Amino acid sequence: MGEAELLAAVPRGLYIGGVWQDGGAGTFPVIDPATGNTLVEIADATPEDGIRALDAAVAAQDAWAATPPRIRSDILRRAFDLLTERADEFALLMTLEMGKPLAEARGEVTYGGEFLRWFSEEAVRIAGRYGTNPEGTGRMIVSQRPVGPCFFITPWNFPLAMATRKIAPALAAGCTVVVKPAELTPLTTLAFAQLLEEAGLPAGVVNVVTTTRSGAVSAPIIADPRLRKLSFTGSTPVGKKLLAQAAEGVLRVSMELGGNAPFVVFDDADLDKAVDGAMLAKFRNIGQACTAANRFIVHESVAEEFARRVATRVAEMKIGRGTEDGVQIGPLIDEKAVVGTTALVADAVERGATVLAGGAAIAGPGTFFEPTVISGVAAGSDILREEIFGPVLAIATFADEDEAVRLANDTEYGLVSYVFTQDLARGHRMIDRLETGMMGLNVGVVSNAAAPFGGVKQSGVGREGGLEGIHEYLSTKYTLIPAD
């Protein structure tokens, strides 16, 4: 399917109660970051539209919760099958609205689809327990129930996977949903809602509101006493504000927030594997991922060789629109991202860092930044404190294991870390010593639908994926029955 045909097939309205409809605020454009051109205009929701979406979710909640787990499972499995059949269409759509290379977009379809398959299997395995209390005076029943209507705020960088990672466990658990996708990349979520309808999902179980007024639309939904769960993926500052709003209703929350991932290379590391891991951990998704390696902390004895190897690889990367053959680096999401990345590199250079590859924005059209390697990054540089969210690999050095741990943990964030060492004992020590919710040991990508995704410290609360993921959408109920 060509670009024009694909875009013509994507719904452009709000999806509320199983009906595609106009937004109360008119429409807004979705921009191709590789060209700056408008792809399509879609519905712009008002706060009133948001509440109508919640109304629909509330109205559908009891019936969906009572739907047999096998039926919920079958719908999710059909959605997985449909997504697999249309992988090329969804991949192209993501490339158009977000900019990532088409090969990476195909990878996201596979990854996002796995949440549908995984939670279709978990839907029929929601369990409780039954037993006699220790005193022998009664029998205890512990059961699980869906938490109720949920509100999801998803980010722009993984338009499909972030939607399926939240929606799939909610549906498996018996919860209804209102989704507000990012203003910059809403088309994939709209296409996915259409796919869910085709898979047999009843009206009102999933509702989608697209808007340019995120705060104004979200606030009344979060404040509504009928809402029982909030899940957000995005920046820590926004997450803190949402947590404060959620506290008023004592909502269940899942927050996957910012990251400042350390990538630690010890002197005994296999440098070939470390360089391969670095390319994945840094440049996947054009560096625009919360799991992207942000601070490369390399032992001083191998830092020069590591820097030389990655700079050679980076200098050979092909830059362009993600639809072009062989492209490895697409555009950043918007001009604001280019300005921010430029400022971080300039600050590091001003403090003494050396640019080994790239280092500058690329003149338009589109919002491109050269894949970049900088070495000798000094302590106190902004690039070591702030999440880069761009294709910049920044290298600092350390002398011993304790210093490596201190530098790695020297951040308020704690989402993921990466460690390269051939010393098994050291690897186990890093598992215990690094303050992150996830760790890659001699690998550059950790995400998997079967694994619990989430962080510690200011990187968030809760887990998505894995056995733990469905429990974010279940509440535990204890019942005592007197003994005969």
C-alpha positions in Angstrom: 0.0 0.0 0.0 1.4 3.4 -1.0 1.6 6.4 1.3 -1.4 8.3 -0.1 -3.6 5.2 0.0 -2.5 4.3 3.6 -3.2 7.8 4.9 -6.6 7.9 3.2 -7.5 4.7 5.0 -6.6 6.0 8.5 -9.6 7.2 10.6 -9.4 11.0 11.3 -12.0 11.3 14.0 -12.4 10.7 17.7 -13.4 7.1 18.6 -16.0 7.3 21.3 -18.4 4.5 22.2 -17.6 2.6 19.0 -18.4 5.7 16.8 -15.9 7.8 14.8 -16.9 11.4 15.2 -15.7 15.0 14.9 -13.8 16.9 17.6 -15.4 19.9 19.3 -12.2 22.0 18.6 -12.1 21.3 14.9 -9.0 19.7 13.4 -5.2 19.8 13.7 -2.4 18.8 11.3 -0.1 15.7 11.7 3.4 16.6 10.4 6.0 14.4 8.7 9.2 15.3 10.6 11.3 14.3 7.6 9.8 16.9 5.3 7.8 19.3 7.4 4.7 18.6 5.3 1.3 17.9 6.7 0.3 14.3 6.4 -3.4 14.7 7.3 -5.7 16.8 9.5 -7.5 14.9 12.3 -10.1 15.7 15.0 -9.1 17.9 17.9 -10.9 17.1 21.1 -12.3 19.4 23.8 -12.5 18.6 27.5 -16.2 17.8 26.9 -15.1 15.2 24.3 -12.8 13.7 26.8 -15.6 13.3 29.4 -17.8 11.8 26.7 -15.1 9.2 26.1 -14.9 8.4 29.8 -18.7 8.1 29.8 -18.5 5.5 27.1 -15.8 3.6 29.0 -17.8 3.7 32.2 -20.9 2.5 30.4 -19.0 -0.5 29.0 -17.1 -1.4 32.1 -19.5 -3.9 33.8 -20.3 -5.8 30.7 -16.6 -6.1 29.7 -15.6 -7.1 33.2 -18.2 -9.9 33.1 -17.0 -11.1 29.7 -15.5 -14.5 30.0 -11.7 -14.4 30.0 -11.5 -16.7 27.0 -13.5 -14.3 24.9 -11.3 -11.4 26.0 -8.3 -13.6 25.2 -9.7 -14.5 21.7 -10.2 -10.8 20.8 -6.6 -9.9 21.8 -5.4 -12.9 19.8 -7.4 -11.8 16.7 -5.9 -8.3 17.1 -2.4 -9.9 17.1 -3.2 -11.8 14.0 -4.6 -8.8 12.2 -1.6 -6.7 13.2 0.8 -9.3 12.0 -1.0 -9.4 8.6 -0.8 -5.6 8.3 2.7 -5.2 9.7 3.9 -3.3 6.6 1.0 -0.8 6.8 1.5 -0.1 10.5 5.3 0.2 10.0 4.9 2.7 7.2 2.4 4.7 9.1 4.8 5.0 12.1 7.6 6.0 9.8 5.5 8.7 8.2 4.3 10.3 11.5 7.3 9.7 13.7 10.3 9.5 11.3 12.0 6.2 12.4 13.6 4.1 9.7 11.2 1.6 8.2 13.2 -1.4 9.4 12.9 -0.2 12.9 9.2 0.5 12.5 8.8 -3.1 11.4 10.6 -4.1 14.6 8.2 -2.1 16.6 5.2 -3.8 15.0 6.7 -7.1 16.1 7.4 -5.8 19.6 4.0 -4.1 20.0 2.2 -7.2 18.7 3.8 -9.4 21.3 1.9 -7.5 24.1 -1.3 -8.5 22.4 -0.2 -12.1 22.2 1.3 -12.2 25.7 -1.7 -10.7 27.4 -4.1 -12.8 25.4 -2.5 -15.7 27.1 -2.5 -14.0 30.5 -6.2 -13.2 30.3 -7.1 -16.8 31.0 -4.6 -17.2 33.9 -5.9 -14.6 36.3 -5.9 -16.6 39.5 -6.8 -16.4 43.2 -6.5 -18.7 46.2 -8.6 -20.6 48.7 -7.7 -22.0 52.0 -8.3 -22.3 55.7 -7.2 -19.5 58.0 -4.5 -20.4 60.6 -7.0 -20.4 63.4 -9.3 -22.9 61.6 -12.3 -20.6 62.1 -12.9 -19.8 58.5 -12.1 -20.2 54.9 -10.3 -17.5 53.0 -11.0 -16.6 49.4 -8.6 -14.3 47.6 -9.9 -13.1 44.2 -8.8 -10.6 41.5 -11.1 -8.1 40.0 -10.5 -5.4 37.3 -9.7 -2.0 38.7 -12.2 -0.3 36.4 -12.0 2.4 33.8 -8.5 3.5 32.8 -7.0 6.6 31.2 -3.8 6.2 29.2 -1.5 9.0 28.0 0.9 7.6 25.5 4.1 9.2 24.0 5.1 10.0 20.5 8.3 7.9 20.2 6.8 4.4 20.0 3.3 5.0 18.8 2.2 1.4 18.5 4.2 -0.4 21.3 3.3 2.1 24.0 -0.4 1.8 23.1 -0.4 -2.1 23.1 1.7 -2.3 26.2 -1.0 -0.5 28.1 -4.2 -1.5 26.3 -3.5 -5.2 26.1 -3.2 -5.9 29.9 -6.1 -3.6 30.6 -8.4 -5.5 28.2 -7.1 -8.9 29.5 -7.9 -7.9 33.0 -11.4 -6.7 32.1 -10.8 -2.9 32.2 -12.2 -0.3 29.8 -10.0 2.4 28.4 -9.7 6.0 27.3 -6.5 6.6 25.3 -5.0 10.0 24.6 -2.1 9.6 22.1 0.6 12.1 21.7 -0.4 15.1 19.5 2.7 14.5 17.3 2.0 10.8 16.5 -1.8 10.0 16.8 -2.4 8.2 13.6 -1.0 4.8 14.7 -3.3 4.7 17.7 -6.3 5.6 15.5 -5.5 2.8 13.1 -5.0 0.4 16.0 -8.5 1.3 17.4 -9.9 0.5 14.0 -8.1 -2.8 14.1 -9.5 -3.6 17.6 -13.0 -3.0 16.3 -12.4 -5.4 13.5 -11.1 -8.0 16.0 -14.5 -7.9 17.7 -13.9 -5.5 20.6 -17.3 -4.2 21.9 -18.1 -0.6 21.6 -16.9 1.7 24.4 -14.2 -0.7 25.7 -11.5 1.3 24.0 -12.0 5.0 23.2 -9.5 7.4 21.6 -9.3 11.2 22.0 -6.8 13.1 19.9 -6.1 16.7 21.0 -3.8 19.7 21.0 -5.0 20.5 24.5 -3.5 17.7 26.4 -3.6 19.2 29.9 -7.1 20.7 29.4 -8.5 17.4 28.2 -6.7 15.2 30.6 -7.4 17.1 33.9 -11.2 16.6 34.0 -10.8 12.9 33.1 -8.3 12.4 35.9 -10.5 14.3 38.4 -13.6 12.3 37.6 -14.4 10.0 40.5 -15.4 7.2 38.0 -11.9 6.8 36.8 -9.9 4.2 38.7 -6.5 4.0 36.9 -4.0 6.3 35.2 -1.1 5.2 33.2 1.4 7.6 31.6 4.6 7.3 29.6 6.6 10.5 29.2 8.8 12.9 31.0 9.4 13.0 34.7 8.2 16.7 35.2 4.9 15.9 33.5 4.6 12.6 35.4 5.0 14.5 38.7 2.1 16.8 37.8 -0.1 13.8 36.8 0.8 12.0 40.0 -0.4 15.1 42.0 -3.6 15.1 40.1 -4.1 11.4 40.5 -3.6 11.7 44.3 -6.9 13.6 44.6 -8.8 10.5 43.5 -6.4 8.0 45.0 -6.0 6.5 41.6 -4.0 3.4 40.8 -1.1 4.7 38.7 1.6 3.4 36.4 4.3 5.9 35.5 7.1 5.1 33.0 9.1 8.3 33.2 12.5 9.7 32.2 15.7 7.8 31.9 19.4 8.7 32.0 20.8 5.2 31.3 24.4 4.5 32.1 26.3 2.3 29.7 29.3 0.9 31.6 32.2 -0.7 29.7 34.8 -2.4 31.9 38.4 -3.0 30.9 37.8 -6.7 30.4 34.8 -6.2 28.1 34.6 -7.8 24.7 34.9 -4.5 22.8 33.3 -5.9 19.6 30.2 -6.8 21.6 30.3 -3.5 23.5 30.4 -1.5 20.3 27.6 -3.5 18.8 25.6 -3.0 22.0 26.4 0.7 22.0 25.0 1.2 18.5 21.8 -0.5 19.5 21.4 1.1 22.9 22.1 4.6 21.6 20.9 4.9 18.0 17.8 2.8 18.1 14.8 5.0 17.4 17.2 7.8 16.5 18.2 8.0 20.2 14.6 9.0 21.1 13.9 6.3 23.7 13.7 6.4 27.5 15.8 3.2 27.4 18.5 4.8 25.2 22.0 4.8 26.7 22.7 8.3 27.8 26.0 8.3 29.6 28.8 6.0 28.3 31.0 5.4 31.2 34.1 3.6 29.9 37.2 2.4 31.7 40.1 4.7 31.0 42.3 1.9 29.6 39.9 1.1 26.7 38.1 4.4 26.3 40.2 5.6 23.4 39.8 2.4 21.4 36.0 2.2 22.2 35.6 5.8 21.1 37.5 5.2 17.9 35.4 2.2 17.0 32.0 3.8 17.6 33.0 7.0 15.8 34.0 4.9 12.8 30.6 3.1 12.8 28.7 6.4 13.4 30.4 8.2 10.6 29.1 5.5 8.1 25.5 5.8 9.2 23.0 6.8 6.4 20.8 9.7 7.3 17.5 10.4 5.5 13.7 9.9 5.4 12.9 6.6 7.1 11.2 5.3 3.9 14.4 5.4 2.0 16.4 2.2 1.6 19.3 1.7 4.0 18.5 4.7 6.2 19.6 4.3 9.8 19.0 7.7 11.2 15.8 9.5 10.5 14.7 13.0 11.7 14.2 14.1 15.3 10.5 14.6 16.1 10.5 18.4 15.8 12.5 21.5 15.8 12.4 21.8 19.6 14.3 18.4 19.8 17.0 19.7 17.4 17.5 22.9 19.5 17.7 20.9 22.7 20.2 18.4 21.3 22.3 21.2 19.8 22.5 22.9 23.2 23.6 19.7 25.0 26.5 19.1 22.5 27.6 22.7 22.6 27.7 22.7 26.4 29.8 19.5 26.5 32.2 20.9 23.9 32.5 24.2 25.8 33.5 22.2 28.9 36.3 20.4 27.0 34.7 17.5 25.2 35.9 16.5 21.7 33.6 15.8 18.8 34.7 12.6 17.0 31.8 12.3 14.6 28.8 14.5 13.6 27.9 17.2 16.1 25.5 19.4 14.2 22.0 19.9 13.0 21.4 19.4 9.3 19.7 22.2 7.3 16.1 21.5 6.3 13.7 20.4 5.1 13.0 18.1 8.1 14.4 18.1 11.6 17.6 16.1 11.3 20.6 16.0 13.5 23.9 14.2 12.6 24.6 11.0 14.6 27.3 12.2 17.0 30.1 10.9 19.2 31.8 13.1 21.7 34.6 12.0 24.1 36.2 13.4 27.2 32.9 14.7 28.6 33.6 16.5 31.8 31.7 16.1 35.1 29.0 18.7 35.4 28.2 18.7 31.7 24.5 19.1 31.0 24.6 16.0 28.8 25.4 13.8 31.8 22.5 15.1 33.8 19.7 15.5 31.2 18.1 12.9 29.0 19.5 13.5 25.5 16.6 12.1 23.4 18.8 12.4 20.3 21.5 10.5 18.4 24.5 11.7 20.6 26.9 9.2 22.2 28.7 10.9 25.0 31.8 9.2 26.6 33.2 9.8 30.1 35.8 7.6 31.8 36.4 5.9 35.1 39.3 4.3 36.9 37.9 1.5 39.0 34.7 -0.4 39.8 33.6 1.8 42.7 34.0 4.9 40.6 32.0 3.3 37.8 29.1 2.5 40.2 29.2 6.0 41.7 29.0 7.6 38.3 26.3 5.3 37.0 24.1 5.9 40.1 24.8 9.7 40.1 21.3 10.6 38.8 17.8 11.0 40.0 16.7 8.5 37.3 16.8 4.8 37.5 15.1 3.2 34.5 17.8 0.9 32.8 21.5 0.4 32.8 23.9 -1.5 30.5 27.0 -3.2 31.6 29.7 -4.9 29.5 32.2 -7.2 31.3 33.4 -10.7 30.9 33.8 -11.2 34.6 30.7 -13.1 35.8 31.2 -12.1 39.4 31.5 -8.5 38.5 28.3 -8.7 36.4 26.4 -10.1 39.4 27.8 -7.3 41.6 26.5 -4.8 39.1 23.0 -6.3 39.2 23.0 -5.6 43.0 24.8 -2.3 42.9 23.2 -0.3 40.0 20.1 1.6 41.0 17.9 0.8 38.0 14.7 -1.2 37.4 16.2 -3.0 34.5 19.7 -4.0 33.4 21.3 -5.3 30.2 24.4 -7.4 30.9 26.4 -7.6 27.7 23.3 -6.7 25.6 22.2 -3.3 24.2 18.4 -3.9 24.2 16.4 -5.3 27.1 12.7 -4.7 26.2 10.5 -7.8 25.9 6.8 -8.3 26.3 7.4 -11.2 28.7 9.6 -9.0 31.0 8.5 -6.4 33.6 9.4 -3.0 32.2 9.8 -0.1 34.6 12.2 1.9 36.8 13.1 3.1 40.2 13.7 6.6 41.7 12.3 9.3 39.5 12.0 7.0 36.5 8.5 5.9 37.6 6.3 3.5 39.5 4.7 0.2 38.4 5.6 -2.3 35.8 4.4 -3.0 32.2 4.7 -6.4 30.6 5.6 -9.7 32.0 3.7 -11.6 34.7 3.6 -8.4 36.6 1.9 -6.3 33.9 -1.6 -7.6 34.3 -1.6 -7.1 38.1 -1.4 -3.3 37.5 -5.0 -3.6 36.3 -6.3 -6.0 39.0 -7.4 -5.3 42.6 -7.2 -8.0 45.2 -10.3 -8.9 47.2 -10.3 -11.0 50.3 -13.4 -12.8 51.6 -13.8 -14.8 54.8 -16.4 -17.6 55.1 -17.0 -19.0 58.6 -16.0 -22.6 59.1 -18.9 -25.1 59.3 
